[in-house]
């Protein structure tokens, strides 16, 4: 993929992110995306914006009308002959309030739509300048990482991808959990790198971005699968691998590769699953910031030249699974067969853990909610 720094310096062109743009070109690009179905028409956005403005106007109008009516009633009763003037002002006040709100909200909505069109135009130009492809939105991306099977309304935004020297995709990801008042939209940035062979399921939980209650990852991993590595790697990451694959993880994470992750990706969570490498962060990756893109390209470039040694890994367990049975003609003797690319069933997925922190917090909240009723029942029972 042109533009991904590797062992040799390559071109990185951030100019489309910051250079002045031609408004006519932005408009034409936006119309092209809408015509192709890559983005939805702005009509729906305008309708939603109008409805939001009407709701806000209605709420504010109610409060302002009541307040102004009371104020002018007081003024009218305290000043002789001003009652008629106060009534006129009270009648005009709602119209003035609506005019002010619409006058502010409509330009902001138009500016927001223009800003979204310009953003897509710039990212498209950036991707093209670096030999890549820009996709405004991907619904339910078919990726095997832990992010991509969680919640509902799953979609990637502002995807920038390329396929040389191997497939790499940068994107912003959204999914929702809960419903009603408890509905939450989760925002992530991700990098997806296609590997040449399937590898065991391994997770590197970056310690630097964890919260008060531990890991910020959406999947709880059984803590018994944690593997301690040499040096100061454990100060930056918690590594989890399937039981029985500890030796394989040590083969994959040699000291030079551990140093690469510490130096270049210590702020990111990492997942290896099937034939994919994922890098995650709880912030958008696909932005208009040239410095952020330069950092992301450098992270991928630092890892790409080390992935070739990973692709020499083979799972010895597959020899036992696929070994011809004794007595079968032309069966090769044990130790001669080289395992095919792949991972035996025990290594394909990590065991999930129990989210004890969430359970404890939920229990405390429930206890505080029940406590008043419980104490009231006890006092009522013993007070009889």
Order of alpha helices (4+ residues) and beta strands (2+ residues): alpha-alpha-alpha-alpha-beta-beta-beta-beta-beta-beta-alpha-alpha-beta-alpha-alpha-alpha-alpha
